[in-house]
Amino acid sequence: MTRPPRILLFAGSIRTGAYSGKVAAAAQKELALQGAEVTRISLGDYPLPIMNQDLETEEGVPENAIKLARLFASHDAVMICTPEYNGSIPPLLKNAIDWISRAKENGKPIRAFSGRIGCICCSSNGHFAGIRSASHLRQVLAHIQMDVIASQVSVPNAGEAFDQNGDFKEERLRNGMNRTCKALIETASLCMQMD
C-alpha cells in the first residue's frame, strides 16, 4: 500500500494571532481529514540572522537553515501560508527561503526546493487577501525549482473570516481549502508514484 504524502506546513508570520497562522491551522485540519501526514512547524522555532554572504563566508550557513532544509527535503510537499507586507512577501519568510536555498551537507546542496511540490495560501485583513504576496512567493519558489500547484486559498478580511473554532465562516473558503488540499495531495501522490 502506498504511504500518504508527507506535507510540511507553516505560516510566514510568527505574530501572536497572525491570520496566516489561522489559515495554517485550517489547512492542517483539512489535510489531516484527507489523509495526509502533516508536519506543522513555526519559523519562530528556527531563528535566523538576516541573510548576509559575508556571514555565510565567515561562519557558514546557520544550523537552523540546515535543519529547515532537511525538513523540506524529507517531505513530499510544502504548504506555505503567507501574509502580505507592503504588497509583498514578509521578510521573515523571504529570509528563511534565502538561507534554506544555500544549505549544504557534506559540501553538497540540500535539495530543499527542487523536486518538491509547493502550495500557497495567503491572507490579509483587506480585500486583496494577500494575493500580491502570493504572486511574488510563487515567482520565488518557481525560480528555485519548486513545482507550485495552481490551486491556492486567498483569505480576504481575515480578521472576520474565522469562527470561534478556527474554521472559516464562509462556505466559499471552506470549499476552496478542501479543493486546494485535495489538489496538493493528489499532485504529491502522483509525483511519489513517478519516483
C-alpha positions as CSV (number, residue, x, y, z in Angstrom):
1,M,0.0,0.0,0.0
2,T,1.3,3.5,-0.9
3,R,2.0,5.7,2.1
4,P,0.2,9.0,2.4
5,P,2.1,12.1,1.2
6,R,4.2,13.9,3.8
7,I,3.3,17.6,3.8
8,L,5.3,20.3,5.6
9,L,3.1,23.2,6.7
10,F,4.0,26.6,8.2
11,A,2.9,30.2,8.3
12,G,5.0,33.1,7.1
13,S,4.3,35.1,10.3
14,I,5.0,34.3,13.9
15,R,2.9,37.2,15.3
16,T,0.5,36.1,18.1
17,G,-2.9,35.7,16.4
18,A,-1.5,36.0,12.9
19,Y,-4.1,35.4,10.2
20,S,-1.6,33.3,8.3
21,G,-1.3,31.1,11.4
22,K,-5.1,30.7,11.5
23,V,-5.1,29.7,7.8
24,A,-2.3,27.2,8.5
25,A,-4.4,25.7,11.3
26,A,-7.4,25.4,9.0
27,A,-5.2,23.8,6.3
28,Q,-3.7,21.4,8.9
29,K,-7.2,20.1,9.8
30,E,-8.3,19.7,6.2
31,L,-5.0,17.9,5.1
32,A,-5.3,15.5,8.0
33,L,-9.0,14.8,7.2
34,Q,-8.0,14.0,3.6
35,G,-5.4,11.5,4.9
36,A,-2.1,13.4,4.5
37,E,0.7,13.1,7.0
38,V,1.2,16.7,8.2
39,T,4.1,18.3,10.0
40,R,3.4,21.8,11.1
41,I,6.2,24.0,12.2
42,S,6.8,27.6,13.2
43,L,9.6,29.7,11.8
44,G,9.9,31.1,15.3
45,D,11.5,27.8,16.3
46,Y,14.2,28.3,13.7
47,P,15.6,31.8,14.2
48,L,18.0,33.0,11.5
49,P,20.1,36.1,11.1
50,I,19.4,38.4,8.2
51,M,20.9,36.8,5.0
52,N,24.4,38.0,4.6
53,Q,27.0,36.4,2.4
54,D,29.9,37.8,4.4
55,L,28.4,36.0,7.5
56,E,28.0,32.9,5.3
57,T,31.7,33.0,4.2
58,E,32.9,33.5,7.8
59,E,30.6,31.1,9.7
60,G,28.8,29.0,7.1
61,V,25.1,28.6,6.7
62,P,23.3,28.7,10.1
63,E,22.4,25.4,11.6
64,N,18.7,26.3,11.7
65,A,18.7,26.8,7.9
66,I,20.2,23.4,7.5
67,K,17.6,21.9,9.8
68,L,14.8,23.6,7.8
69,A,16.4,22.4,4.5
70,R,16.4,18.8,5.9
71,L,12.7,19.2,6.8
72,F,11.8,20.4,3.4
73,A,13.8,17.6,1.8
74,S,12.2,14.9,3.9
75,H,8.6,15.9,2.9
76,D,6.9,15.3,-0.4
77,A,5.2,18.7,-0.4
78,V,5.3,22.1,1.3
79,M,2.3,24.4,2.0
80,I,3.2,27.9,3.0
81,C,0.5,30.3,4.4
82,T,1.8,33.8,3.8
83,P,0.6,37.2,5.0
84,E,1.4,40.3,2.9
85,Y,3.8,43.0,4.0
86,N,3.7,46.2,1.9
87,G,2.4,44.3,-1.1
88,S,4.9,41.5,-1.0
89,I,6.5,38.6,0.9
90,P,7.1,39.1,4.6
91,P,10.8,39.5,5.5
92,L,10.8,36.5,7.9
93,L,9.6,34.2,5.1
94,K,11.9,35.6,2.4
95,N,14.9,35.4,4.7
96,A,14.2,31.8,5.6
97,I,13.8,30.8,1.9
98,D,17.1,32.6,1.0
99,W,19.0,30.8,3.8
100,I,17.4,27.4,3.1
101,S,18.3,27.7,-0.6
102,R,22.0,27.9,0.4
103,A,22.1,25.0,2.8
104,K,24.6,22.3,2.2
105,E,25.5,18.9,3.7
106,N,28.9,17.3,3.2
107,G,29.7,20.0,0.6
108,K,26.6,19.3,-1.5
109,P,23.5,21.4,-1.7
110,I,20.4,20.1,0.1
111,R,17.7,19.7,-2.4
112,A,15.1,21.5,-0.3
113,F,13.0,23.0,-3.1
114,S,13.9,21.2,-6.3
115,G,11.6,18.3,-6.9
116,R,9.3,19.4,-4.1
117,I,5.6,20.2,-4.7
118,G,4.6,23.5,-3.3
119,C,1.2,25.1,-2.3
120,I,0.4,28.7,-1.3
121,C,-2.3,30.1,0.9
122,C,-2.5,33.9,1.5
123,S,-4.4,36.2,3.8
124,S,-4.7,39.8,4.8
125,N,-7.2,42.0,6.6
126,G,-8.0,43.8,3.4
127,H,-10.0,43.0,0.3
128,F,-6.9,41.8,-1.7
129,A,-6.4,38.8,0.5
130,G,-2.6,38.8,0.3
131,I,-2.6,37.9,-3.4
132,R,0.3,40.2,-4.3
133,S,2.4,38.4,-1.7
134,A,1.2,35.0,-3.0
135,S,2.2,36.1,-6.6
136,H,5.7,37.1,-5.5
137,L,6.1,34.0,-3.5
138,R,5.1,31.8,-6.4
139,Q,7.7,33.5,-8.6
140,V,10.5,33.0,-6.0
141,L,9.6,29.3,-5.4
142,A,9.4,28.6,-9.2
143,H,12.8,30.3,-9.6
144,I,14.3,27.8,-7.1
145,Q,12.7,24.9,-8.9
146,M,9.7,24.1,-6.7
147,D,6.7,22.9,-8.6
148,V,3.9,25.1,-7.1
149,I,0.3,23.9,-7.8
150,A,-2.1,26.4,-9.4
151,S,-4.8,26.0,-6.7
152,Q,-4.4,28.3,-3.7
153,V,-6.6,29.7,-0.9
154,S,-6.8,33.5,-0.6
155,V,-8.5,34.8,2.5
156,P,-9.7,38.5,2.5
157,N,-10.9,40.4,5.6
158,A,-9.1,37.7,7.6
159,G,-9.9,39.4,10.9
160,E,-13.5,38.4,10.4
161,A,-13.0,35.1,8.4
162,F,-12.9,32.6,11.3
163,D,-15.4,31.4,13.8
164,Q,-14.6,30.6,17.5
165,N,-13.4,27.1,16.5
166,G,-10.9,28.5,14.0
167,D,-13.0,27.3,11.0
168,F,-13.8,29.5,8.0
169,K,-17.2,31.2,8.3
170,E,-17.7,31.3,4.6
171,E,-18.6,28.1,2.6
172,R,-16.6,29.5,-0.3
173,L,-13.4,29.5,1.8
174,R,-14.1,26.0,3.2
175,N,-14.7,24.7,-0.3
176,G,-11.5,26.4,-1.5
177,M,-9.4,24.8,1.2
178,N,-10.9,21.4,0.5
179,R,-10.1,21.7,-3.2
180,T,-6.6,23.0,-2.7
181,C,-5.7,20.4,-0.1
182,K,-7.1,17.7,-2.5
183,A,-5.1,19.1,-5.4
184,L,-1.9,19.2,-3.3
185,I,-2.3,15.6,-2.0
186,E,-3.1,14.3,-5.5
187,T,-0.2,16.0,-7.1
188,A,2.2,14.9,-4.3
189,S,0.9,11.3,-4.6
190,L,1.4,11.3,-8.3
191,C,5.0,12.5,-8.0
192,M,5.6,9.9,-5.4
193,Q,4.5,7.2,-7.9
194,M,6.8,8.6,-10.5
195,D,9.9,8.5,-8.3
